[in-house]
Amino acid sequence: MLEVPFMRAQRERVIAGLKTRNWKEGDLGVVDQIIALDDDRKALKTALDQANADSNNLSKEIGGLYKSGRGAEAEELKAQVGELKEEVKRLQEQLNDTQDRLNELLLTVPNVPHDSVPAGAGENDNEVYRDWPAAFPSLGPDALPHWELARKYDLFDLELGVKITGAGFPLYRGKGARLQRALINFFLDEAQRAGYEEILPPLLVNEDTARATGQLPDKEGQMYYVERDNLYLIPTAEVPVTNVYRDVILEESDLPVKMTGYTPCFRREAGSYGSHVRGLNRVHQFDKVEIVRLEHPDRSYEALQEMLAHVGGLLDKLELPYRILRLCGGDLGFTSALTFDFEVFSAAQERWLEVSSVSNFETFQSNRMRLRFRDGKNTRLAHTLNGSALALARIVAALLENNQSPEGIRIPKVLQGYTGFDLIS
């Protein structure tokens, strides 16, 4: 959530940022509405404080008047105090209502894009930040997509997933399950070697937690909701892991905080049909290892580059061709100031598959969760960052497809110690 003082001081920048996100001209007035509501809030708070002070001062006088035998004057003051208490009640109600309306509007405004975010309407306008320099794997005319390979080698079963749960919930078995577990352990071990503390968080979160990282309000309806308990299944480990530090004031020396977590992730994605969503290309439950950083504002973009290098290093070790995209304003997530997507090339499908998003949220999340650090005598909002390192469903798809051969599916060398086998046949 943007800070109101920032919106007031940087009004033109905020409006320019919303335009980069393709906000319509008629919707930009929300910025001035927020500033006006904040003015009303300040005026009401001043009036409320004055009414309370006047009431307290008169109440002190009343006791002295009674003691000195001036009961009639005391009664007059009591009547005035009664009127002031009614005024305090009225002002408090107005202040609460104004604060609620202000908060509601603030929740509708996305983060201001970083200056490097390109203009664009959607995913087709994203900028290639780093392209794959070499040739793609050549598989020949008999290459199979991963869903056919899974059937051939009995690696995962989408039909059984439908039987047990519903569409988009794959069931892994045999060497498919072992490959899944091997990838999780590999990603966690690499994160720990890079200095990230492993966190194993709950898979359900409350409203405060989901709101703090920007998942609520859920404008796209992607979260699974457990109505009876008022809890949400997590769409990513980012949500519970970042909230470890909600309502916390860190010392500057505590920064950076680096955390990693493996969780299943649950997303009610919009339905569509075609080969681009077949198999593991789009599912409602998938495994992912996330990396999260809390950073000093002065070095958060340096940290973002370190995270890009970390994710790229994982893909290099998995021997997967990949590229990095810088997301345009029209494709940028609500909470992000700058996002880079990693896509791996699926040789059998001959298309790119997104496997990671790495983002800097600057103070947008930390303002919602009141995450600060001490800077001398003052406190400041920390910057939060997160990235997929990595999301498994599409990584598995690319590994199976790119490494198929007449003998079977070759396992990358870095994973063989984790799987216990070097070939699926």
C-alpha positions as CSV (number, residue, x, y, z in Angstrom):
1,M,0.0,0.0,0.0
2,L,1.3,3.4,-0.9
3,E,2.0,5.9,1.9
4,V,-0.3,9.0,1.8
5,P,2.6,11.4,2.4
6,F,4.4,9.8,-0.6
7,M,1.2,10.2,-2.8
8,R,0.9,13.9,-1.7
9,A,4.6,14.7,-2.3
10,Q,4.9,12.6,-5.5
11,R,1.5,13.2,-6.9
12,E,2.6,13.5,-10.5
13,R,4.9,10.5,-10.3
14,V,2.0,8.4,-8.9
15,I,-0.3,9.5,-11.7
16,A,2.4,8.8,-14.3
17,G,2.9,5.3,-12.7
18,L,-0.8,4.6,-13.0
19,K,-0.8,5.6,-16.6
20,T,2.1,3.2,-17.2
21,R,-0.2,0.5,-15.8
22,N,-2.8,1.6,-18.4
23,W,-5.2,3.2,-15.9
24,K,-8.0,5.1,-17.6
25,E,-8.0,8.9,-17.3
26,G,-11.3,8.8,-15.4
27,D,-9.8,6.5,-12.7
28,L,-6.8,8.7,-12.0
29,G,-8.9,11.0,-9.8
30,V,-8.5,8.5,-7.0
31,V,-5.2,10.1,-6.1
32,D,-6.8,13.4,-5.4
33,Q,-9.6,11.7,-3.6
34,I,-7.1,10.1,-1.3
35,I,-5.3,13.4,-0.6
36,A,-8.6,15.1,0.1
37,L,-9.8,12.4,2.5
38,D,-6.5,12.6,4.3
39,D,-7.0,16.4,4.6
40,D,-10.4,15.7,6.1
41,R,-8.9,13.1,8.4
42,K,-6.3,15.5,9.7
43,A,-9.0,18.3,10.3
44,L,-11.3,15.9,12.1
45,K,-8.4,14.6,14.3
46,T,-7.4,18.2,15.2
47,A,-11.1,19.0,16.1
48,L,-11.4,15.8,18.1
49,D,-8.2,16.4,20.0
50,Q,-9.4,20.0,20.8
51,A,-12.8,18.8,22.0
52,N,-11.2,16.2,24.2
53,A,-8.8,18.7,25.7
54,D,-11.6,21.2,26.3
55,S,-13.7,18.5,28.0
56,N,-10.8,17.5,30.2
57,N,-10.0,21.0,31.2
58,L,-13.7,21.8,32.1
59,S,-14.0,18.6,34.1
60,K,-11.0,19.6,36.2
61,E,-12.6,23.0,36.9
62,I,-15.9,21.4,38.0
63,G,-14.4,19.7,41.1
64,G,-12.8,23.0,42.2
65,L,-16.1,24.9,41.8
66,Y,-18.0,22.3,43.9
67,K,-15.4,22.5,46.7
68,S,-15.6,26.3,46.8
69,G,-19.4,26.2,47.0
70,R,-20.1,27.5,43.5
71,G,-22.4,24.6,42.6
72,A,-24.5,26.6,40.1
73,E,-21.4,27.4,38.0
74,A,-20.3,23.8,38.3
75,E,-23.6,22.6,36.9
76,E,-23.3,25.0,33.9
77,L,-19.9,23.5,33.2
78,K,-21.2,20.0,33.5
79,A,-23.8,20.8,30.8
80,Q,-21.0,22.1,28.6
81,V,-19.0,18.9,29.2
82,G,-22.0,16.9,28.3
83,E,-22.2,18.8,25.0
84,L,-18.5,18.3,24.4
85,K,-18.8,14.6,25.0
86,E,-21.5,14.4,22.4
87,E,-19.3,16.4,20.0
88,V,-16.4,14.0,20.7
89,K,-18.6,11.1,19.9
90,R,-19.8,12.7,16.7
91,L,-16.2,13.6,15.6
92,Q,-14.9,10.1,16.5
93,E,-17.6,8.5,14.3
94,Q,-16.8,10.9,11.5
95,L,-13.0,10.3,11.9
96,N,-13.6,6.5,11.9
97,D,-15.7,6.7,8.8
98,T,-13.2,8.9,7.0
99,Q,-10.3,6.6,7.9
100,D,-12.3,3.6,6.7
101,R,-13.0,5.3,3.3
102,L,-9.4,6.3,3.0
103,N,-8.2,2.8,3.7
104,E,-10.6,1.4,1.2
105,L,-9.4,3.7,-1.5
106,L,-5.7,3.1,-0.7
107,L,-6.3,-0.7,-1.2
108,T,-7.4,0.0,-4.8
109,V,-4.2,1.7,-5.8
110,P,-1.3,-0.5,-7.1
111,N,2.4,0.1,-6.5
112,V,4.2,2.8,-8.5
113,P,6.3,1.1,-11.3
114,H,10.0,1.6,-11.3
115,D,11.3,4.0,-13.9
116,S,12.7,1.1,-15.9
117,V,9.3,-0.6,-16.4
118,P,8.4,-0.3,-20.1
119,A,5.0,0.8,-21.3
120,G,2.7,-1.9,-22.7
121,A,-0.7,-3.3,-22.6
122,G,0.0,-6.9,-21.6
123,E,2.3,-9.9,-21.8
124,N,3.0,-9.4,-25.5
125,D,4.7,-6.1,-24.7
126,N,7.1,-7.4,-22.1
127,E,10.8,-6.7,-22.8
128,V,13.4,-9.3,-23.4
129,Y,15.9,-8.4,-20.7
130,R,18.3,-11.3,-21.4
131,D,17.9,-13.8,-24.2
132,W,19.2,-17.4,-24.6
133,P,22.4,-17.1,-26.6
134,A,22.7,-20.7,-27.9
135,A,20.7,-23.1,-30.0
136,F,17.6,-24.9,-28.5
137,P,17.6,-28.7,-28.1
138,S,16.7,-30.5,-31.3
139,L,14.5,-33.4,-30.6
140,G,13.4,-34.6,-34.0
141,P,9.9,-35.3,-35.4
142,D,9.1,-38.1,-32.8
143,A,9.4,-35.8,-29.8
144,L,6.6,-36.1,-27.3
145,P,5.1,-33.4,-25.1
146,H,5.4,-34.0,-21.4
147,W,1.9,-35.2,-20.9
148,E,2.6,-38.0,-23.4
149,L,5.9,-38.8,-21.7
150,A,4.2,-39.0,-18.4
151,R,1.8,-41.6,-19.8
152,K,4.6,-43.5,-21.4
153,Y,6.8,-43.7,-18.3
154,D,4.0,-43.5,-15.7
155,L,5.3,-40.3,-14.0
156,F,2.1,-38.4,-13.2
157,D,-1.6,-38.9,-13.7
158,L,-4.0,-36.1,-14.5
159,E,-7.0,-38.3,-14.7
160,L,-6.5,-39.7,-11.2
161,G,-6.1,-36.2,-10.0
162,V,-9.5,-35.4,-11.5
163,K,-11.0,-38.5,-9.8
164,I,-9.5,-37.6,-6.4
165,T,-9.9,-33.8,-6.5
166,G,-10.7,-32.2,-9.8
167,A,-9.1,-30.8,-12.9
168,G,-5.7,-29.1,-12.4
169,F,-4.6,-31.3,-9.4
170,P,-2.0,-33.8,-10.8
171,L,-0.9,-37.0,-9.0
172,Y,2.8,-37.8,-9.2
173,R,3.9,-41.4,-8.9
174,G,7.1,-43.5,-9.0
175,K,10.0,-41.8,-10.6
176,G,7.8,-38.7,-11.3
177,A,7.3,-38.3,-7.6
178,R,11.0,-38.9,-6.9
179,L,11.9,-36.3,-9.5
180,Q,9.6,-33.8,-7.9
181,R,11.1,-34.4,-4.4
182,A,14.6,-34.2,-5.9
183,L,13.9,-30.8,-7.4
184,I,12.5,-29.5,-4.1
185,N,15.6,-30.6,-2.1
186,F,17.9,-29.3,-4.7
187,F,16.3,-25.9,-4.7
188,L,16.3,-25.7,-0.9
189,D,19.9,-26.8,-0.6
190,E,21.0,-24.1,-3.2
191,A,19.0,-21.5,-1.3
192,Q,20.6,-22.5,2.0
193,R,24.1,-22.3,0.4
194,A,23.2,-18.8,-0.7
195,G,22.5,-17.7,2.9
196,Y,18.7,-18.1,3.0
197,E,17.1,-19.4,6.2
198,E,14.7,-22.3,5.6
199,I,11.1,-21.7,6.8
200,L,8.4,-24.3,6.8
201,P,5.2,-22.2,7.1
202,P,1.5,-23.0,7.5
203,L,-0.4,-23.6,4.2
204,L,-3.4,-21.6,5.3
205,V,-3.4,-17.9,6.4
206,N,-5.8,-15.4,7.9
207,E,-7.1,-12.2,6.4
208,D,-4.4,-10.0,8.0
209,T,-1.6,-12.1,6.5
210,A,-3.1,-12.2,3.0
211,R,-3.9,-8.5,3.1
212,A,-0.3,-7.6,4.2
213,T,1.3,-9.0,1.1
214,G,-1.4,-7.8,-1.3
215,Q,-3.3,-11.0,-2.0
216,L,-6.5,-9.3,-0.5
217,P,-8.6,-7.8,-1.8
218,D,-8.5,-10.7,-4.3
219,K,-9.5,-8.9,-7.4
220,E,-8.9,-11.8,-9.7
221,G,-10.5,-14.4,-7.5
222,Q,-7.4,-16.7,-7.4
223,M,-7.4,-17.7,-3.8
224,Y,-9.1,-20.7,-2.3
225,Y,-11.1,-19.8,0.7
226,V,-12.1,-21.9,3.7
227,E,-15.3,-20.1,4.7
228,R,-16.0,-21.9,7.9
229,D,-12.7,-20.9,9.4
230,N,-12.2,-17.7,7.5
231,L,-8.8,-18.9,6.2
232,Y,-7.1,-18.9,2.8
233,L,-5.0,-21.5,1.1
234,I,-1.7,-19.9,0.2
235,P,-1.0,-19.1,-3.5
236,T,2.8,-19.0,-2.7
237,A,5.1,-19.3,0.2
238,E,5.8,-15.6,-0.1
239,V,2.6,-14.9,1.8
240,P,3.3,-16.6,5.2
241,V,7.1,-16.3,5.0
242,T,7.1,-12.5,4.5
243,N,4.5,-12.1,7.3
244,V,7.0,-13.6,9.7
245,Y,8.1,-10.0,10.1
246,R,4.7,-8.3,10.2
247,D,4.5,-5.7,13.0
248,V,8.2,-6.0,13.6
249,I,10.8,-3.2,14.0
250,L,14.3,-4.5,13.0
251,E,17.6,-3.1,13.7
252,E,19.5,-1.8,10.7
253,S,22.2,-4.3,11.4
254,D,19.6,-7.1,11.0
255,L,19.3,-6.4,7.3
256,P,19.3,-8.1,5.0
257,V,16.9,-10.9,6.1
258,K,17.0,-13.8,3.7
259,M,14.4,-16.6,3.9
260,T,13.4,-19.6,1.8
261,G,10.4,-21.8,2.0
262,Y,9.0,-24.9,0.2
263,T,5.2,-25.2,0.0
264,P,2.5,-26.5,-2.2
265,C,0.7,-23.5,-3.8
266,F,-3.0,-23.2,-4.6
267,R,-4.4,-21.0,-7.3
268,R,-7.8,-20.9,-8.9
269,E,-6.5,-19.8,-12.3
270,A,-8.9,-18.6,-15.0
271,G,-9.9,-21.5,-17.2
272,S,-9.0,-21.8,-20.9
273,Y,-8.4,-24.5,-23.4
274,G,-5.7,-25.5,-25.8
275,S,-2.2,-27.1,-25.8
276,H,-0.8,-24.1,-23.9
277,V,-2.6,-25.2,-20.8
278,R,-2.3,-29.0,-21.2
279,G,-0.6,-31.2,-18.8
280,L,1.5,-29.3,-16.2
281,N,1.4,-26.0,-18.1
282,R,-1.4,-24.7,-15.9
283,V,-2.5,-26.4,-12.7
284,H,-4.3,-25.4,-9.5
285,Q,-1.8,-27.1,-7.1
286,F,1.9,-27.0,-7.7
287,D,5.1,-27.2,-5.6
288,K,7.4,-24.2,-5.4
289,V,10.5,-23.1,-3.5
290,E,10.4,-19.3,-2.8
291,I,13.1,-16.9,-1.8
292,V,12.2,-13.8,0.2
293,R,14.4,-10.8,1.2
294,L,13.9,-7.9,3.5
295,E,16.4,-5.2,2.5
296,H,17.6,-1.7,3.3
297,P,16.0,0.7,0.7
298,D,19.4,1.8,-0.5
299,R,20.4,-1.7,-1.7
300,S,17.2,-3.5,-2.7
301,Y,17.8,-3.2,-6.4
302,E,21.3,-4.6,-5.9
303,A,19.6,-7.5,-4.1
304,L,17.2,-7.9,-6.9
305,Q,20.1,-8.5,-9.3
306,E,21.5,-11.1,-6.8
307,M,18.2,-12.9,-6.9
308,L,18.2,-12.9,-10.7
309,A,21.7,-14.4,-10.6
310,H,20.5,-17.1,-8.1
311,V,17.5,-18.2,-10.2
312,G,19.6,-18.1,-13.4
313,G,22.2,-20.3,-11.7
314,L,19.6,-22.9,-10.9
315,L,18.5,-23.1,-14.5
316,D,22.1,-23.3,-15.7
317,K,22.7,-26.3,-13.4
318,L,19.5,-27.9,-14.7
319,E,20.8,-27.4,-18.2
320,L,17.6,-25.7,-19.3
321,P,17.6,-22.9,-21.9
322,Y,15.9,-19.8,-20.5
323,R,15.4,-16.1,-21.0
324,I,14.5,-13.2,-18.7
325,L,11.7,-10.8,-19.4
326,R,11.2,-7.4,-17.8
327,L,7.4,-7.0,-17.4
328,C,5.7,-4.0,-18.9
329,G,3.2,-1.8,-17.0
330,G,0.2,-3.7,-18.3
331,D,1.5,-7.0,-17.1
332,L,3.0,-5.9,-13.8
333,G,1.6,-7.4,-10.6
334,F,-0.5,-5.1,-8.4
335,T,2.1,-5.0,-5.6
336,S,5.3,-5.0,-7.6
337,A,7.5,-2.0,-8.6
338,L,9.6,-4.1,-10.9
339,T,9.3,-7.8,-12.0
340,F,11.5,-10.1,-14.0
341,D,10.0,-13.3,-15.3
342,F,12.1,-16.4,-16.2
343,E,10.9,-18.6,-19.0
344,V,12.4,-21.9,-20.0
345,F,12.1,-23.2,-23.6
346,S,10.0,-26.3,-24.0
347,A,11.5,-28.1,-27.0
348,A,8.7,-30.5,-27.6
349,Q,6.0,-27.8,-27.4
350,E,8.4,-25.3,-29.1
351,R,7.3,-22.5,-26.7
352,W,8.4,-20.6,-23.6
353,L,7.1,-21.6,-20.2
354,E,7.2,-19.2,-17.3
355,V,8.9,-20.8,-14.2
356,S,9.8,-17.8,-12.0
357,S,8.9,-14.2,-11.2
358,V,11.4,-12.1,-9.2
359,S,10.1,-8.8,-7.9
360,N,10.9,-5.8,-5.8
361,F,7.9,-4.4,-3.9
362,E,9.9,-1.5,-2.4
363,T,7.7,-0.3,0.6
364,F,4.4,-1.4,-0.7
365,Q,4.1,-4.6,1.3
366,S,6.1,-3.3,4.3
367,N,3.7,-0.4,4.7
368,R,0.7,-2.8,4.8
369,M,2.5,-5.1,7.4
370,R,4.1,-2.3,9.3
371,L,7.6,-3.7,8.8
372,R,10.2,-1.2,9.8
373,F,13.9,-0.9,10.8
374,R,15.6,1.6,13.0
375,D,17.6,4.3,11.2
376,G,19.2,6.3,14.0
377,K,16.4,7.7,16.2
378,N,13.8,7.2,13.5
379,T,12.2,4.1,11.9
380,R,11.8,3.5,8.1
381,L,9.9,1.0,6.0
382,A,12.1,-1.8,4.7
383,H,11.9,-3.0,1.1
384,T,10.6,-6.5,0.5
385,L,11.5,-8.8,-2.5
386,N,10.6,-12.3,-3.5
387,G,11.2,-14.8,-6.3
388,S,10.3,-18.3,-7.3
389,A,13.4,-20.5,-7.1
390,L,11.7,-22.4,-8.6
391,A,8.1,-23.4,-9.5
392,L,8.2,-27.1,-10.2
393,A,5.3,-27.9,-12.5
394,R,6.7,-26.3,-15.6
395,I,10.2,-27.1,-14.7
396,V,9.3,-30.8,-14.7
397,A,7.5,-30.3,-18.0
398,A,10.6,-28.8,-19.6
399,L,13.0,-31.3,-18.1
400,L,11.0,-34.2,-19.4
401,E,10.6,-32.8,-22.9
402,N,14.1,-31.4,-23.4
403,N,15.9,-34.5,-22.1
404,Q,14.0,-37.2,-23.9
405,S,15.9,-39.7,-26.1
406,P,15.3,-43.1,-27.7
407,E,16.8,-44.6,-24.5
408,G,14.6,-42.7,-22.1
409,I,14.6,-39.3,-20.3
410,R,18.0,-38.2,-19.1
411,I,18.3,-36.7,-15.6
412,P,20.6,-33.6,-15.4
413,K,23.8,-34.5,-13.5
414,V,23.1,-32.0,-10.7
415,L,19.9,-34.0,-9.8
416,Q,21.2,-37.5,-10.0
417,G,22.4,-37.6,-6.4
418,Y,18.9,-36.5,-5.3
419,T,16.9,-38.9,-7.6
420,G,19.2,-41.9,-7.3
421,F,18.9,-42.6,-11.0
422,D,20.2,-41.0,-14.2
423,L,17.6,-42.2,-16.6
424,I,13.9,-42.7,-16.7
425,S,13.2,-45.6,-19.0
